[in-house]
Amino acid sequence: MKAQHAHAPVAHAASGVRAVRPGAGQSAMGESGTLAFLAELSQALAVSLDLRQTLSETVTRVVDFMQVEAASLFLLDPATLVLDCRICVGPVDITGIRLAVGQGIVGAAVAENATQIVVDAASDERVWRAADDGTGFVTRSLVCAPLRTAAGPIGVLEIVNRRDGEAFSVADAELLDLVAAPAALAINSARMAATLLEQQRLKREFDLARRLQKSLLPKRRRDNFPVIGVNRPAHEISGDFYDHFELADGRIGFVVGDISGKGLDAALLMVRAASLLRWAGKDGLAPAAWLARANEELCETTQDGRFVCALVGYCDRAATRVQFAGAGFPPVIVQQGGAFTDYASGGPPLGILPGVAFEEHHVELAGGTLYAFSDGATDVRDEDGRPIGNAGVRTLIARHAQDSLEVRLRRLLADLKRLRIVDDTTLLLVEAPRAERPEVLLARTAPARAESLRELRAAVRACLDTLGVEPQLRDRLVLAVDEAAANIIRHAYAGACEGDIDVRVLLAGALLTFELVDSAPCVEAAKLRPQPLGETRCGGFGIALIDEVMDDWHIEPLPAQRGNRLVMRKRIEGIVGEEANEA
């Protein structure tokens, strides 16, 4: 059997077949037998999503039904335009033979997207005979049919030598062309199934890597902790990380890192680098020595030219002073009042050069704030597509300097997201804790009319979307506020529609508070008790829903003996913007 075959084409308009001698050697197969074979083949191929099984099934059945001495199936690699023999049945094994598109009969079938016939291989100079000479097999006649799809041919089905000694005819070529159609469909389906399985495997690996990354990020602290961070991946998996931990002597260690590259390899290096830097920092080494130890370890074990940009340091619990050192990391910004000071890293990234010394900085914060951020923050693009750089980050910092630490971090991230984030972005802030007042997220006055509820719902939904509240919970909270407002209109105002409802949404840490104030006659709060949702009658759904959705709620009369305040609270973790480590 030939690894490649030449041809002398003559067009056959009805079937797309190109043959040496159309009509020669009529097929002995009956029409009913052909239809039964095609139906049986199609059914057999339809139940298999395994590519190799599909290829083997196709070639074996073709050899038996068409009574030929040998057959093979080539698949096209669209990247290289090379045809690879994947399955071969017959006395000579040519599995693994590779032909370029246009090379030989097989290549011509793909190049012209038409079935090819060689009636007399011995008289055609373009037929390759090396395999025959080496094995004793004689190729007398052959047919090659392309495996057609909507996107073009994906391979070739080839048969060689009829067992009765006759040359192949156009009828044979047309039959092979018909056989190639379900074969191409089955192969395409098997490839798509294999691609889907591979995508599912990769998704599982990405999900595992994402969960592992999240497990390494520190949990949110609510005890006036002076260090706060956020990690915003640009894609499925982040190459950035941050960490903070307490030492026995009362100091707090902090780390920010940025891994070169993307994908699973970078994710695995991120896990190793994060663990290594935490381990080295737990010994309380000076920041420069801390980086040096991690650098030596990474230089010994990191391959493929990957490296780690990092910042490490310590602060006291009151955040009055910090000491830190950087390795290929963007400059740290320290804001004190209206002044900004940049501190550049004094060494290269980790994992490149062993024996490197790193520069160390000691800074008295004196009520100021340290800002450390990966280059994803400076690479954010403005409206003209230009990176904002350190100057742009300073502008954002100044805009929110008066906000509390958590609010400032969330608003910085929101500003960056409103621009165009192109890389993983990590922010870490060090600052002495402030006494925090609730942040007013929404303050709105709505007329006590049913038609005003739509705008109220939209305003509350937009407010919760800005916080990043999970959509299902967001919708339940919006519905609870809507029911509360509807009850005020229906029962407190008794449908008079002569007053207003003042609505406020406040945030203090992770606690969301919804306040609705009316000027209606004072209600008897003791009579307002929820019933189980399953027992609630028409008109009593609002209180039951509020009780179900909110953590707690109460109604209090206003001091002027007219008006009521409904207060509803819900604790929602992760709303500071820390998508990578909800805690």
C-alpha positions as CSV (number, residue, x, y, z in Angstrom):
1,M,0.0,0.0,0.0
2,K,1.2,3.4,-0.9
3,A,2.1,6.2,1.5
4,Q,1.4,8.7,-1.3
5,H,-0.2,8.3,-4.7
6,A,-0.3,10.4,-7.8
7,H,-3.3,10.8,-10.1
8,A,-4.4,12.0,-13.5
9,P,-7.8,13.8,-12.8
10,V,-10.8,14.0,-15.0
11,A,-13.9,15.8,-13.7
12,H,-17.1,14.0,-12.8
13,A,-19.8,16.7,-12.4
14,A,-22.5,14.8,-10.6
15,S,-20.5,13.6,-7.6
16,G,-17.5,15.9,-7.4
17,V,-15.3,12.8,-8.3
18,R,-12.2,13.2,-10.3
19,A,-11.2,10.0,-12.2
20,V,-8.8,8.7,-14.8
21,R,-11.5,6.8,-16.6
22,P,-15.1,7.5,-15.5
23,G,-17.4,4.5,-15.6
24,A,-14.7,1.9,-15.7
25,G,-15.3,-1.3,-13.6
26,Q,-18.9,-0.9,-12.5
27,S,-19.6,-1.8,-8.8
28,A,-21.3,-5.1,-8.2
29,M,-23.0,-3.8,-5.0
30,G,-26.7,-3.4,-5.1
31,E,-28.5,-0.1,-4.2
32,S,-30.4,-1.7,-1.3
33,G,-27.3,-3.2,0.1
34,T,-25.5,0.2,-0.1
35,L,-28.3,2.0,1.7
36,A,-28.4,-0.6,4.4
37,F,-24.6,-0.4,4.9
38,L,-24.7,3.4,5.1
39,A,-27.5,3.3,7.6
40,E,-25.6,0.7,9.7
41,L,-22.4,2.6,9.5
42,S,-24.0,5.9,10.5
43,Q,-25.7,4.3,13.5
44,A,-22.5,2.6,14.6
45,L,-20.5,5.9,14.3
46,A,-23.2,7.9,16.1
47,V,-22.9,6.0,19.4
48,S,-19.1,6.5,19.7
49,L,-17.5,9.7,20.9
50,D,-14.1,8.1,21.2
51,L,-12.0,9.3,18.2
52,R,-9.8,6.3,17.8
53,Q,-12.7,3.9,18.0
54,T,-14.6,6.1,15.4
55,L,-11.6,5.9,13.0
56,S,-11.1,2.2,13.4
57,E,-14.8,1.5,13.1
58,T,-14.9,3.5,9.8
59,V,-12.0,1.9,8.1
60,T,-12.8,-1.7,9.2
61,R,-16.4,-1.5,8.0
62,V,-15.3,0.1,4.6
63,V,-12.8,-2.7,4.0
64,D,-15.3,-5.4,4.6
65,F,-18.2,-3.9,2.7
66,M,-16.4,-2.6,-0.3
67,Q,-14.3,-5.8,-0.5
68,V,-10.9,-4.1,-0.9
69,E,-7.4,-5.3,0.1
70,A,-6.5,-2.2,2.2
71,A,-7.8,1.1,3.5
72,S,-6.4,4.0,5.5
73,L,-7.7,7.2,7.1
74,F,-5.7,10.4,7.2
75,L,-6.5,13.4,9.4
76,L,-5.5,16.9,8.7
77,D,-3.6,19.1,11.2
78,P,-5.0,22.6,10.3
79,A,-2.0,24.3,12.0
80,T,0.7,22.6,9.8
81,L,-1.5,21.5,6.8
82,V,-0.1,18.0,7.2
83,L,-2.1,14.8,6.7
84,D,-1.3,12.1,9.2
85,C,-2.3,8.4,8.7
86,R,-4.1,7.5,11.9
87,I,-5.6,4.1,11.0
88,C,-4.6,1.5,8.4
89,V,-6.1,-1.9,7.6
90,G,-4.3,-4.2,5.2
91,P,-1.1,-6.1,4.6
92,V,1.1,-3.1,4.9
93,D,1.0,-0.7,7.9
94,I,1.5,2.9,6.9
95,T,0.2,4.4,10.2
96,G,2.2,7.5,11.0
97,I,2.9,8.5,7.4
98,R,2.6,12.2,7.0
99,L,1.8,14.0,3.7
100,A,1.5,17.7,2.9
101,V,-1.8,19.0,1.4
102,G,-1.4,18.6,-2.4
103,Q,1.1,15.8,-2.1
104,G,0.1,12.6,-3.8
105,I,-3.4,11.4,-4.3
106,V,-4.3,11.8,-0.6
107,G,-3.0,15.4,-0.6
108,A,-4.8,16.2,-3.8
109,A,-8.2,15.0,-2.4
110,V,-7.8,17.6,0.3
111,A,-6.3,20.3,-1.9
112,E,-9.2,20.0,-4.4
113,N,-11.8,18.9,-1.9
114,A,-12.9,16.2,-4.4
115,T,-12.7,12.4,-4.6
116,Q,-9.7,11.1,-6.6
117,I,-9.4,7.8,-8.6
118,V,-6.3,6.2,-10.0
119,V,-7.5,3.3,-12.2
120,D,-4.0,2.0,-13.2
121,A,-1.4,2.8,-10.7
122,A,1.4,1.0,-12.6
123,S,1.1,3.3,-15.6
124,D,1.0,6.5,-13.7
125,E,4.4,8.0,-13.0
126,R,3.2,10.1,-10.1
127,V,2.3,7.1,-8.0
128,W,4.8,6.6,-5.2
129,R,6.1,2.9,-5.3
130,A,8.6,2.8,-2.5
131,A,6.3,0.9,-0.1
132,D,5.4,-1.6,-2.8
133,D,9.1,-2.2,-3.6
134,G,10.0,-2.7,0.1
135,T,7.1,-5.0,1.0
136,G,6.0,-6.9,-2.1
137,F,2.5,-5.3,-2.0
138,V,1.3,-4.1,-5.4
139,T,-1.0,-1.1,-5.7
140,R,-3.2,-1.6,-8.8
141,S,-5.9,1.0,-8.3
142,L,-7.0,3.4,-5.5
143,V,-9.7,5.9,-4.5
144,C,-9.3,8.8,-2.0
145,A,-12.4,10.7,-0.7
146,P,-12.1,13.8,1.4
147,L,-13.8,14.0,4.7
148,R,-15.8,17.1,4.2
149,T,-17.2,19.5,6.8
150,A,-18.7,23.0,6.6
151,A,-15.2,24.4,7.5
152,G,-13.5,22.4,4.8
153,P,-11.9,18.9,4.6
154,I,-10.6,17.4,7.9
155,G,-9.0,14.3,6.3
156,V,-9.1,11.6,3.7
157,L,-10.5,8.1,3.5
158,E,-8.5,5.9,1.0
159,I,-9.2,2.4,-0.4
160,V,-6.7,0.3,-2.4
161,N,-7.2,-2.6,-4.8
162,R,-10.6,-4.3,-5.2
163,R,-10.4,-8.0,-4.1
164,D,-11.9,-9.2,-7.4
165,G,-9.0,-7.7,-9.3
166,E,-11.0,-5.1,-11.2
167,A,-10.1,-1.4,-11.2
168,F,-12.1,1.0,-9.2
169,S,-15.0,2.7,-11.1
170,V,-16.7,6.0,-10.7
171,A,-19.5,4.1,-8.9
172,D,-17.0,2.9,-6.4
173,A,-15.7,6.5,-5.9
174,E,-19.2,7.8,-5.5
175,L,-19.9,5.1,-2.8
176,L,-16.7,6.0,-0.9
177,D,-17.7,9.6,-1.2
178,L,-21.1,8.7,0.4
179,V,-19.3,6.7,3.2
180,A,-17.0,9.7,3.9
181,A,-19.9,11.9,4.8
182,P,-21.1,10.1,8.0
183,A,-17.5,9.4,8.8
184,A,-16.6,13.1,8.7
185,L,-19.6,13.9,10.9
186,A,-18.6,11.3,13.4
187,I,-15.0,12.3,13.5
188,N,-15.9,15.9,13.9
189,S,-18.3,15.0,16.7
190,A,-15.6,12.9,18.4
191,R,-13.2,15.8,18.1
192,M,-15.7,18.2,19.6
193,A,-16.4,15.8,22.4
194,A,-12.6,15.4,23.1
195,T,-12.3,19.2,23.1
196,L,-15.2,19.5,25.5
197,L,-13.7,16.9,27.8
198,E,-10.3,18.7,27.7
199,Q,-12.0,22.0,28.4
200,Q,-13.8,20.4,31.4
201,R,-10.5,19.0,32.6
202,L,-8.9,22.4,32.3
203,K,-11.8,24.0,34.1
204,R,-11.5,21.6,37.0
205,E,-7.8,22.3,37.2
206,F,-8.4,26.0,37.0
207,D,-11.1,25.8,39.7
208,L,-8.8,23.8,41.9
209,A,-6.0,26.3,41.4
210,R,-8.3,29.2,42.1
211,R,-9.6,27.6,45.3
212,L,-6.0,26.9,46.3
213,Q,-5.0,30.5,45.7
214,K,-8.0,31.8,47.7
215,S,-7.1,29.5,50.6
216,L,-3.6,31.1,50.7
217,L,-5.0,34.7,50.9
218,P,-5.5,36.0,54.5
219,K,-8.9,36.3,56.0
220,R,-10.5,39.7,56.6
221,R,-9.8,41.1,60.0
222,R,-12.5,43.2,61.8
223,D,-10.5,44.1,65.0
224,N,-9.0,47.4,63.9
225,F,-6.2,45.6,62.1
226,P,-3.8,48.1,60.4
227,V,-3.2,46.1,57.2
228,I,-5.9,45.5,54.5
229,G,-5.6,44.1,51.0
230,V,-7.5,43.2,47.9
231,N,-6.7,41.0,44.9
232,R,-8.5,41.5,41.6
233,P,-7.7,38.8,39.0
234,A,-7.7,40.0,35.3
235,H,-8.6,36.4,34.2
236,E,-9.6,33.1,35.8
237,I,-6.5,32.7,37.9
238,S,-4.5,35.5,39.5
239,G,-0.7,35.7,39.3
240,D,-0.7,38.2,42.2
241,F,-1.0,37.5,45.9
242,Y,-0.8,39.2,49.3
243,D,-0.5,38.1,52.9
244,H,-0.3,39.4,56.4
245,F,0.4,37.6,59.7
246,E,1.3,38.4,63.3
247,L,4.6,37.6,65.0
248,A,5.2,36.7,68.6
249,D,6.8,40.1,69.3
250,G,3.6,42.0,68.2
251,R,4.8,43.1,64.8
252,I,2.7,42.4,61.7
253,G,4.3,41.0,58.6
254,F,3.0,41.8,55.2
255,V,3.7,40.5,51.7
256,V,2.6,41.5,48.1
257,G,3.8,39.4,45.1
258,D,3.4,39.3,41.4
259,I,4.3,36.2,39.4
260,S,5.6,36.4,35.8
261,G,3.5,34.7,33.2
262,K,-0.1,33.5,33.1
263,G,-2.0,30.2,33.4
264,L,-1.6,27.1,35.6
265,D,2.2,27.2,35.6
266,A,2.2,30.8,37.0
267,A,-0.6,29.8,39.5
268,L,1.5,26.9,40.8
269,L,4.6,29.2,41.2
270,M,2.3,31.7,43.0
271,V,1.3,29.1,45.5
272,R,4.9,28.1,46.1
273,A,6.2,31.7,46.3
274,A,3.4,32.7,48.7
275,S,4.1,29.8,51.0
276,L,7.9,30.4,50.8
277,L,7.6,34.1,51.6
278,R,5.3,33.5,54.6
279,W,7.6,30.8,55.9
280,A,10.7,33.1,55.6
281,G,8.8,36.1,57.1
282,K,7.7,34.1,60.1
283,D,11.3,34.0,61.3
284,G,11.2,37.7,61.8
285,L,14.2,38.4,59.5
286,A,14.9,41.9,58.5
287,P,13.0,42.6,55.2
288,A,16.2,42.6,53.1
289,A,17.3,39.3,54.6
290,W,13.8,38.0,54.2
291,L,13.9,38.6,50.4
292,A,17.5,37.3,50.2
293,R,16.4,33.9,51.7
294,A,13.4,33.6,49.4
295,N,15.6,34.6,46.4
296,E,18.2,31.8,47.0
297,E,15.5,29.2,47.3
298,L,13.7,30.4,44.1
299,C,16.9,30.6,42.1
300,E,17.6,26.9,42.9
301,T,14.1,25.6,42.0
302,T,12.5,28.0,39.5
303,Q,12.8,27.1,35.8
304,D,11.7,28.4,32.4
305,G,12.8,31.9,33.2
306,R,9.9,32.7,35.6
307,F,10.4,35.1,38.4
308,V,8.6,36.8,41.3
309,C,8.3,40.5,42.0
310,A,7.7,41.0,45.7
311,L,7.4,43.5,48.5
312,V,7.8,42.4,52.1
313,G,7.8,44.3,55.4
314,Y,6.7,44.8,59.0
315,C,4.7,47.3,60.9
316,D,3.7,47.7,64.6
317,R,0.0,47.2,65.6
318,A,-0.5,51.0,65.7
319,A,1.1,51.4,62.3
320,T,3.4,54.2,63.5
321,R,6.4,52.9,61.6
322,V,7.1,50.4,58.8
323,Q,10.1,48.7,57.4
324,F,10.0,47.1,54.0
325,A,12.1,45.9,51.0
326,G,11.2,45.3,47.4
327,A,12.3,43.0,44.6
328,G,11.5,44.3,41.2
329,F,8.2,45.7,42.7
330,P,6.6,49.0,41.7
331,P,7.5,51.9,44.0
332,V,5.7,52.0,47.3
333,I,3.8,55.2,47.9
334,V,3.6,56.8,51.4
335,Q,1.0,59.5,51.8
336,Q,1.4,61.9,54.8
337,G,-1.1,64.7,54.7
338,G,-1.1,66.1,51.1
339,A,2.5,64.9,50.4
340,F,3.4,61.7,48.5
341,T,6.8,59.9,48.8
342,D,7.8,57.1,46.4
343,Y,10.2,54.3,47.6
344,A,11.6,52.3,44.7
345,S,12.6,48.7,45.0
346,G,16.4,48.3,45.5
347,G,16.8,44.9,43.9
348,P,15.8,42.7,40.9
349,P,12.9,40.2,41.0
350,L,13.3,37.0,42.9
351,G,14.5,33.8,41.2
352,I,16.8,35.4,38.6
353,L,20.2,36.1,40.3
354,P,21.5,34.4,43.4
355,G,23.5,36.3,46.0
356,V,21.6,39.6,45.4
357,A,21.4,42.3,48.2
358,F,18.2,44.1,48.6
359,E,17.6,47.7,49.8
360,E,15.6,48.2,52.9
361,H,13.5,51.2,53.9
362,H,12.4,52.4,57.4
363,V,9.6,54.9,57.5
364,E,7.8,56.7,60.3
365,L,4.2,56.8,59.1
366,A,3.1,59.3,61.8
367,G,-0.6,59.0,60.8
368,G,0.1,58.5,57.1
369,T,-0.6,55.5,54.9
370,L,1.6,53.1,53.0
371,Y,0.2,52.0,49.6
372,A,1.8,48.9,47.9
373,F,0.4,47.7,44.6
374,S,1.3,45.3,41.8
375,D,1.9,46.8,38.3
376,G,-1.7,45.9,37.4
377,A,-2.7,49.1,39.1
378,T,-0.3,51.3,37.2
379,D,-1.1,49.5,33.9
380,V,-4.8,50.3,34.1
381,R,-5.7,52.1,30.9
382,D,-7.4,55.5,30.7
383,E,-10.0,56.6,28.1
384,D,-7.2,57.1,25.6
385,G,-5.8,53.6,26.2
386,R,-2.7,54.8,28.0
387,P,-1.5,53.4,31.4
388,I,-2.2,55.7,34.3
389,G,1.2,55.0,35.9
390,N,2.2,56.0,39.4
391,A,0.9,59.6,38.9
392,G,-2.6,58.2,38.1
393,V,-2.5,56.0,41.2
394,R,-1.6,59.0,43.3
395,T,-4.5,61.0,41.9
396,L,-6.9,58.2,42.8
397,I,-5.4,58.0,46.3
398,A,-5.8,61.7,46.8
399,R,-9.5,61.5,45.7
400,H,-10.4,59.2,48.5
401,A,-7.9,60.2,51.2
402,Q,-10.6,61.2,53.7
403,D,-12.4,57.9,53.6
404,S,-12.0,55.2,56.1
405,L,-9.5,52.4,55.3
406,E,-12.0,49.8,54.0
407,V,-14.1,52.4,52.2
408,R,-11.0,53.9,50.6
409,L,-9.8,50.5,49.4
410,R,-13.1,49.6,47.9
411,R,-13.4,52.9,46.1
412,L,-9.9,52.7,44.8
413,L,-10.7,49.3,43.3
414,A,-14.0,50.6,41.9
415,D,-12.1,53.5,40.2
416,L,-9.6,51.1,38.7
417,K,-12.4,48.8,37.4
418,R,-14.2,51.8,35.8
419,L,-11.0,52.3,33.8
420,R,-9.7,49.2,31.9
421,I,-7.9,46.6,34.0
422,V,-5.5,44.6,31.8
423,D,-3.5,42.7,34.4
424,D,-4.0,41.2,37.8
425,T,-4.2,43.9,40.4
426,T,-3.4,43.8,44.1
427,L,-3.6,46.6,46.6
428,L,-2.3,46.6,50.2
429,L,-2.7,49.5,52.6
430,V,-1.0,50.0,56.0
431,E,-2.5,52.6,58.2
432,A,-3.4,53.2,61.9
433,P,-7.0,52.3,62.5
434,R,-9.5,55.1,62.6
435,A,-12.8,55.3,64.4
436,E,-15.2,54.4,61.5
437,R,-18.6,55.9,60.9
438,P,-21.2,54.2,58.7
439,E,-20.8,55.1,55.1
440,V,-24.0,56.4,53.5
441,L,-24.3,54.5,50.2
442,L,-27.8,55.7,49.2
443,A,-30.1,58.5,50.5
444,R,-33.3,58.9,48.6
445,T,-36.7,60.4,49.2
446,A,-39.6,58.7,47.3
447,P,-43.3,59.8,47.3
448,A,-45.5,57.3,49.1
449,R,-47.1,56.2,45.9
450,A,-47.0,52.7,44.3
451,E,-45.6,54.1,41.0
452,S,-42.5,55.4,42.8
453,L,-41.4,51.9,43.9
454,R,-39.9,51.0,40.5
455,E,-37.3,53.8,40.7
456,L,-36.7,52.9,44.3
457,R,-36.0,49.3,43.5
458,A,-33.6,50.3,40.7
459,A,-31.7,52.7,43.0
460,V,-31.2,50.0,45.7
461,R,-30.2,47.4,43.1
462,A,-27.6,49.8,41.6
463,C,-26.3,50.5,45.1
464,L,-25.9,46.7,45.9
465,D,-24.3,46.1,42.5
466,T,-21.7,48.7,43.3
467,L,-20.8,46.7,46.4
468,G,-20.5,43.5,44.4
469,V,-23.3,41.8,46.3
470,E,-24.0,38.3,44.9
471,P,-27.0,38.6,42.4
472,Q,-29.4,36.2,44.1
473,L,-28.9,37.8,47.5
474,R,-29.1,41.3,45.9
475,D,-32.5,40.5,44.4
476,R,-33.8,39.2,47.8
477,L,-32.6,42.4,49.5
478,V,-34.2,44.6,46.9
479,L,-37.5,42.6,47.2
480,A,-37.4,43.0,51.0
481,V,-36.9,46.8,50.7
482,D,-39.7,47.0,48.1
483,E,-42.1,45.0,50.4
484,A,-41.2,47.3,53.3
485,A,-41.9,50.4,51.2
486,A,-45.2,48.9,49.9
487,N,-46.3,48.1,53.4
488,I,-45.6,51.7,54.5
489,I,-47.7,53.0,51.6
490,R,-50.5,50.5,52.1
491,H,-50.7,50.3,55.9
492,A,-48.9,53.3,57.5
493,Y,-50.2,55.9,55.1
494,A,-53.4,53.8,54.5
495,G,-53.2,54.6,50.8
496,A,-53.5,58.4,51.4
497,C,-50.3,59.1,49.3
498,E,-49.8,62.4,51.0
499,G,-46.3,61.7,52.5
500,D,-42.8,60.6,51.6
501,I,-40.5,57.7,52.4
502,D,-36.9,58.5,53.2
503,V,-34.6,55.6,52.3
504,R,-31.0,55.2,53.3
505,V,-28.5,52.4,52.8
506,L,-25.5,52.5,55.1
507,L,-22.4,50.4,55.3
508,A,-20.2,49.8,58.4
509,G,-17.6,47.1,57.8
510,A,-19.6,44.2,56.5
511,L,-22.9,45.3,58.0
512,L,-25.5,46.8,55.6
513,T,-28.3,48.8,57.2
514,F,-31.5,49.8,55.4
515,E,-33.5,52.6,57.0
516,L,-37.0,53.6,55.8
517,V,-38.5,56.7,57.5
518,D,-42.1,57.9,57.0
519,S,-44.2,60.7,58.5
520,A,-47.3,58.6,58.9
521,P,-49.1,58.0,62.3
522,C,-47.0,55.9,64.6
523,V,-47.7,52.2,64.3
524,E,-47.9,49.7,67.2
525,A,-44.7,47.9,66.7
526,A,-45.7,45.1,69.1
527,K,-48.4,44.0,66.8
528,L,-46.1,43.5,63.8
529,R,-45.0,39.9,64.1
530,P,-44.0,37.7,61.1
531,Q,-45.7,34.4,60.4
532,P,-44.0,31.5,58.6
533,L,-44.0,32.1,54.9
534,G,-46.0,29.0,54.2
535,E,-48.8,30.3,56.5
536,T,-48.8,33.9,55.4
537,R,-52.1,35.2,54.0
538,C,-52.4,37.8,51.2
539,G,-51.2,41.1,52.4
540,G,-49.0,39.8,55.1
541,F,-46.1,38.7,52.9
542,G,-43.9,41.7,53.5
543,I,-43.0,41.2,57.2
544,A,-42.5,37.5,56.7
545,L,-40.1,38.2,53.8
546,I,-38.2,40.8,55.7
547,D,-37.8,38.5,58.7
548,E,-36.6,35.7,56.3
549,V,-34.1,37.8,54.4
550,M,-32.7,40.2,57.0
551,D,-30.5,39.3,60.0
552,D,-32.6,41.5,62.3
553,W,-35.1,44.3,62.0
554,H,-37.2,46.6,64.1
555,I,-39.7,49.5,63.9
556,E,-39.4,52.5,66.2
557,P,-41.7,55.6,66.4
558,L,-40.1,58.9,65.9
559,P,-39.8,61.4,68.8
560,A,-42.4,63.8,67.5
561,Q,-45.2,61.3,68.0
562,R,-45.7,61.1,64.3
563,G,-43.6,59.0,61.9
564,N,-41.8,55.6,62.0
565,R,-38.3,54.3,61.3
566,L,-37.9,50.8,60.0
567,V,-34.3,49.5,60.4
568,M,-33.2,46.3,58.7
569,R,-29.7,44.9,58.9
570,K,-27.8,42.3,56.9
571,R,-24.2,41.2,57.3
572,I,-22.6,40.6,54.0
573,E,-19.0,39.3,53.8
574,G,-16.7,40.2,51.0
575,I,-18.3,43.5,50.0
576,V,-15.1,45.5,50.5
577,G,-14.0,44.2,47.1
578,E,-12.0,41.3,48.2
579,E,-13.3,38.9,45.5
580,A,-10.3,36.6,46.0
581,N,-10.8,36.0,49.7
582,E,-14.4,36.5,51.0
583,A,-14.2,35.8,54.7
